[in-house]
Amino acid sequence: MPAIYVHIPFCKQKCAYCDFNSYPGLDAAHGAYIDALVSEISAEAARFNRASTNTIYIGGGTPTLLAPEQIGRVLNVIKENFTVVSDAEISIEANPETITHEKLAALRDAGINRLSMGFQSLDDELLELLGRKHTAAQAVDAFRVARGAGFENISIDLIFGIPGQSLANWALTLEQAIALDPEHLSCYGLTIESGTALERAIDESAVSRPDEDLQADMLLYTMDSLYESGYEHYEISNYAKPGFACKHNLTYWDGGDYLGFGAGAHSKAGRARYSNVAEPAKYIESAGSDARIAESVEQSVADEMSEAMFLGLRKMDGVNPEEFHARFDQAIDSVFGEAIEDLVGVGLLVRNTNLRLTPKGILLGNEVFSRFV
Ligand code: SF4
């Protein structure tokens, strides 16, 4: 059952830290882009023989910049061409400054049942440093508007380790977010991506580089605080009330298939991986044909096994050796025994029924994952 992802690459502005496939100033292209999505989805559906799906995720970019009717049209073409199960999780990413009661009520009517709200911070100075277009008060209002519009499954995205942010500041942001009682929180340590405005500001010494030790303290604080507030830590950066883990993202970490529609979207079908051209204008020109494919590869079994490890270990449940054996017909220790022994030896992994990250392993996740690549 593939997950379906739809990419909307439009934003009001480019945030200072962002290296996603997103573009400001393309309002005039919205209509043509929706037409292109409709033709790509219709063309792909024929290949996938009306496959069933239990999760649709509309991400970006800022999908809530579009009119609800445009989102509704995309959802309708998915429903016409795939079998969307009755309790499917249907998410959309939403930025606070783009939200109104009318828009969210229309999105609910169109079938969206989960909102992922990009707060990033609840401190106005840090929001400005990040180049966000909303204030903390707007974010809190937007959350209340979403509840008022009937959303019962809301996730809040937050970033910690922002230059100049103290542990006390992060603790306050987290406390304010928890007070809203969201079903899900994603908390990411800030990474400085190359080519971003934030990287340039750091290179020019206009902004200080995030402190890695402080970021580690913030992550440990986040884990404790959200645990005490009743959230399950189910993936390195993700926390959910029981029953509200994101089905869509779990498909990725569990190695499931996914179909990505839109500019720059990635797909996986068995061992095949392919991705669309990233630029919206090129995508619009080519969406209905294979000319939209920018890259296509067939993974080897070794690649699949590596991926199963570094994606599976992102989950706090870790990797189950029996499931690994059943999937690849090889014992996990015959493939990765040396790396596993080393990582258990230095306290980054622990072996019970499953192989999992320790708290130290969570802090040093990239070091763990690099051993399986
Ligand atoms: S709103 Fe999101 S996708 Fe758009 S520029 Fe900001 S971080 Fe990037």
Residues whose N, C-alpha, C, O or C-beta is under 5 A from the ligand:
A	BS01	SF4	C11 Q13 K14 C15 C18 F20 S22 G60 G61 T62
